[in-house]
Amino acid sequence: MISVSIDVVIPSYRVDEQYLLPILQLNVPDNAVVKFYLVIDNPNVTIPPDILSIVDNESIFLIINERNIGAASTRNAGINAGKSDWILFLDDDIVIEPNLLSVYRDAILKHSTEIGFIGLVNFNEPANSFDKAVQASGSIDIFSVAARRPSFAWGATANMIVNRAAMGHIRFDKIFPKNGGAEDIDFFLTVRQQNQFKNYLSLPQAAVTHPWWGLGKPNFKRSFRYGRGSGVLYKKKPAYTYYDFLNTAEILFIILTVLLISAIIPKFSVTSILLFTVGLLIIEFIANAIQSLKRKSGLNLLTVFYLMLLRLSYQFGLLFQNLSYIRITAIGLRFNDDGSMKKTRFYRANSYKIVKWVLYPVLIYLLIRLKPD
């Protein structure tokens, strides 16, 4: 009988045993050799005794980084520590099903030539306004892609397995934000590109549950970091990029530039610019309200406000990264995260975009009629 070998790589900073112990004690199915690599990226953390007691350096290994090296390098440490034919990436805060490894083993035996499989990551129903906003933003759509697509160009490292032979010498690139942001997209797209652009098969039966971050406490650092990571991705993989209409952050940047010019050249009306800025933010709120309704998150004002801030924080993160590279030409640049290389995407409209670009001319018309001094 053919035996399947799997390295389970779990990067961790928090080292929360309520999540980690069930992962490290997963049922290992017949005809499978499984090794677990728990890689700690926090040298100052206290390792729980229950975890230390099961580390045997035969099937369960504990690696503690000498310093905080970030998500990408930590995953690489786990990859390099093992030699199995398949590498399963799991987050350190997921709730797993006991049969997870059996599902992956069966898929590997049936489709041994695939480059990898995308597992399903479920979230519970959001219980507060911020979590509803996160859901409505679309930022967690990739976690459930296995339930919506038979295959896809990449998946979330919360629950995804890759063929080591297909991966070869490719590793996660540490130029991305230290705490994570687009390094997974870059990694999986690079592996896919190396394998004649073959997609990863979806495996919705391999399901885990991911808790909401921060117990509903509003936090916009993550979306800002994701925006910065996207800026790195755009620069590293230009073949996947295209130009689209400017987003709100980019327009506000241009407005700020015009305001600075208006301080020198009096013919610019500061009042008009400020009124346009206020109108721009009102339109952004309206567009997000419609997006919230469309995604069945309701029309709660606080949810819509959080959704708007999540979008803006992502957009400003992207803008910040582009400006840090002094890439003015990257303003308006977007990324085909479906793995395609189409250059013309203006026709790819959505409700969020349509609302904004219908209301922008209305705003300009009103400002012209008002003729503010």
Residue, then its C-alpha position, 0 to 999 in steps of 0.5 A: m500500500i502506498s504511504v503518504s508523507i505529510d509535514v504539518v507546519i504551524p507558525s505561532y506567536r501566541v502559543d495558545e494550547q487550546y488550539l495547538l494541542p488538538i492540532l498536534q494530537l490530530n489522528v494520523p490515518d493509516n498509510a500516512v507518515v505525519k510530522f508536526y513542526l510547531v515553529i515559535d516566532n516569539p523567543n520570550v514566550t513561555i511554552p505550555p507544559d502540556i505542549l512540551s510534554i508531547v514534543d518527542n522530536e520524532s513526530i512532533f518537533l518544536i522550533i523556537n526562533e532566536r528572534n522574531i523573524g516574521a510570518a514568511s521566514t517562520r513558515n520557511a523554517g518549518i518547510n526546511a525542517g521537514k522532508s515529507d512529500w507534502i506540506l500542510f500549512l495550518d494557522d495556530d488559532i483554528v479549530i480542527e476536525p479530527n479527520l482532517l489528515s484523513v481527508y488530505r491523505d485520501a485526496i493525495l492518493k487519488h490525485s497524487t500529481e496535483i500541486g496542492f489542495i485548498g482546504l475550507v476555512n469557516f467562520n462562525e456567524p459574526a456577532n458584532s458590527f466590526d466582524k460584520a464589516v470584515q465579512a462585508s469587506g470581502s477580505i476573508d472571501i479567500f478562506s471559503v474559496a474551496a466551497r465556491r470554486p473547484s480549483f483556484a490560483w491560491g489559498a489561505t495558509a490557514n489550511m492548505i497543502v502543497n506538493r513539495a516536488a511542485m514547490g521545489h526551491i520556492r519559499f515565502d518571501k520575507i520582503f512582505p510585511k513581517n506580520g503577514g500580508a500578501e506573502d501567501i498570494d506571492f508564494f502560491l502564485t509562484v509555485r503555480q507559475q512554476n507548474q505551467f499555471k496549474n490551479y490548486l484543487s479545492l477540497p471543501q471536505a478538509a474543513v477547519t473553523h477560524p475564530w474572529w480576530g480580537l473578539g470583535k474589537p475594531n482593529f484596522k492595522r491588519s487591513f493597512r498591513y494587507g494594503r502594504g503587502s499588496g503594494v509589495l506584490y504589485k511591484k514583485k509580480p507586475a504581469y498580474t497587474y492592471y490599471d483601474f479607476l482611482n480608489t478613494a485614498e488615491i483621490l484624497f492623495i491627489i486632493l492633498t497635493v492640489l491643496l498644497i499647490s493652492a497654497i502657492i497658486p491662489k487660483f485654486s479654491v480651497t473651499s471647493i477642494l474641501l467640499f469635494t473631499v467631504g462629498l467624496l467621503i459621503i459617497e464612500f459611505i453610501a457605496n459601502a452601505i450598498q455593499s453591506l446590504k449586498r453582502k447581507s450584513g445589514l444597514n447598521l450605521l456602525t457596521v457601514f462606518y467600520l466597513m468604510l474604515l477597513r476599505l480606507s485603511y487597506q487603500f492607504g496601506l497600498l498607497f503608502q507602500n507605493l509612495s515608499y517605493i516612489r512609484i507614482t505610476a502605481i497609483g491606480l494599479r490593481f492586482n488580478d488575484d485570480g491568477s489571470m494576466k488581463k490588462t484591461r479590467f475597467y469593464r469589471a464593474n461591481s456595485y461598490k464601483i458603480v455607485k461611486w462613479v455615478l455619484y462623482p459626476v453628481l458631486i462635481y455638478l453640485l460644486i459647479r452650481l454652488k460655485p463656492d469661493 
